[in-house]
Amino acid sequence: MTLETWLAFFVACWIISLSPGAGAVASMASGLQFGFRHGYWNAIGLQLALLLQIAIVAAGVGALLATSELAFSLIKGFGVAYLVYLGWKQWRAEPAPVSEASMPHPSGKRGALVLSGFLVNASNPKAIIFILAVLPQFLDPQQPQLGQYLLMALTMVAVDLLVMAGYTGLAARVLRVLRSPEQQRLLNRTFGGLFMVAAGLLAMVSRAG
């Protein structure tokens, strides 16, 4: 992969990561509930799922998913149901303590946050097909593909970690500004609604879409 090709891919990664989606909503919701330091574990789960999706595409399995209506529908159905569950859970969430320092230490919840982020990304079959459509365009067929896929995976993860840090930090800052339980309850219901919107958008996509 030439430097020019990598720079083009680098720019594409920023555009992809900054585009609002379920991952961004999940990152903001985690920042809202747990503050930045603890909520950022959700972003780790998002990246683990992204790495899995890239590995699936690199192994050629992504092409099978792109042509299998059953596989696509099963994964999409799980993704829609999980986003609805997250929306319902966020909608019913109680107002959080105002300062990040006063929040209960979620030592037992880090794994749950990682798993939640992983499921948000992993249960979106459209993401795999999107990666299947985008990544090969930056591959040099004359060079070994493994090294190129590793470089692209590292680039995508690094960019997405920075973007999700911004989303998580923004929500954590909003939490410190909006102090009253009524304001926080409104925020929780707003993010709950955004999860529902994301579920609806995922429900409407098709393999050819």
N, C-alpha and C positions, 0 to 999 in steps of 0.2 A: 504494500500500500504506500503510495507516494504521499509526501507531505501535503500536497494540494488536495488530494482525495480525503486525507484525514481531517484537514481543516473544514472541508465541506461537510463531512460527517459530524464533526464537532458542532458546527452551527445547527445542523439538523437536530442533534440531540437536545440542544437548548430549546428549540421550537417545540419539539415533542414533549419535553418535560414541563415546560411552562403552560402548555395547553391544559385548561381545567379538565379534570376527570375525577374518577372515583378515588385514585391515589391521593390527589391533592385534597379532596374532601376529608379522606381518612386522616391525613397528616394534620389538617387544621383541627379536626375534631379531637385528635389525641392531644394536641397542644392546648386546646381549650380545657380538656378534662384534667390533664396531668402536668401541665407546664412543659417547658422546652426539654429540660434534662431527662425527664422520664418519658414524655410523649414521643421523643425522637426515636425510641425503640421501634415504633410502628414503621418508620422509614427503613429500618434494617430489614424488616420482613418484606417490604415492597421490593427491595433490591434482591433479596434471595429468590423471590418469584421471577424477577426480571432475568436473573442469571439462568434460572431453570428454563424460561421461555427461549432464551438465546441458545441454550444447549439443545433444546428440542428442535429448533430450526436448523442448527448446525448438523444435527444427526439425521436430518431429513424427515423427521416425524411430522414436522409442521405442515409439509405438503399433504400428508395423509389427512390431517385435521381439516385442511382447507377443502378437501374433496369429500369428506364424510359428513353428511347432514346429521346423522345420528350422534356422532361424537361432538360435533359443534353444538347441537341442541342440548345434550346432556350437560356439558360444561356451562353453557349459557344459562340453563335453568338453575343450576346450583349458584352461579354468580348472581342472578337476579334475586333469588331467595336470600342469599347472604347479605346483599346490600339492603334489602327490605328489613332484615333482622337488625342490622346496624342502625338503620334509620329509626326503627321503633325503640331500640335501646337508647339512642342519643336523645330522642324526643322525650323519653321518660326520665332522663338523667337529672339528678338533683343538682342545685347550684353548688359549684366547687368553692373551696376556700379561696380568698382573694389573692394571697401571695403564694408564689411557688414554694417558698421556704416553709410555709405552714401546711402544705399539702401532706397527707399521709404518704409515707415512703412505700411505693408499690413494689417492694422487693419480690413479692410473689406474682406480680402482674407483668413483669418484663417479658417473660416467655409468652404470655397471652397477647401482649401488644405486638410482638414479633409475628406470632401466628396469625393475628388479625390482619396485619399488613400483607403477609404472604398470601392469605386467602383472597384478599381484595384483588391483587394483581393476578394470581394464578387462576382465578375463576373467570377470567375475561378471555374467551377464546379469540376475540377480535384482536387482542394485543399480539397473540402469537402469529396470526395471519398478517397483521401489520408489520411485524418484525420480518416475517417471511418475504414480504413485498419490498421492504426498504433495505435491509442489510445486504442482500446479494448485489444491489446496484453499486455498492462501494467496494466489492471484492475484485481483486485482480486475479483472473482465472489462471494466469501464468505463474502465480506464486502460491506456496503452500497456504491452504485455507485456515488451518488451525490457528496459526499465529495471528492471522488477520481477524478471526472471530474473537480471539482473546483480547486483542487491542480494542476492538469495537465494544466488547463487553465491559472492559475496564473504563472506557470513555463514557459509555452510557450510564454506568453505575455512579461514577464520580460526578457527572453533571446532575443526575437525578438526586443524589444525596444533597448537593448544594441547594437545589430547587426546593426539595422537601424540607430542608432546614429552614428555608425562608418561609414556607407555608406554616410550619409548626411554630416557628418563632413569632410570626405575625399573630397567630391565634393566641399564643401565650401572652403577648403584649396586650391584646384586646381584653383578655381576662383580667389583667391588672387595672385596666382603665374602667371597665364596666363592673362596678363593685356590688351593686345591689342584687339581691336574689332574683328580683323580677327581670332585670336586664340579662342576667346569666341564663335564666330560664328561657328567655326569648332567643338567646344565642343557641342554646341547646336545641330548641325546636327548629330554628333556622337550619342548623346543620343536619338535623334529623330529616327535614324536608329535602335538603340537597342530596342526601343518600337515596331518598325515594325517587328523586328526579333521575339520579344516576342509574337506578334500577330500571326505571321506565325506558331510558335511552338504550340501555343494554338489551332490554326485552325486544326492542324494535329492530335491532340490527340483524342482518342475515349474512350468510357466507359471501354472497356476491356484493354486499353493501360495502 
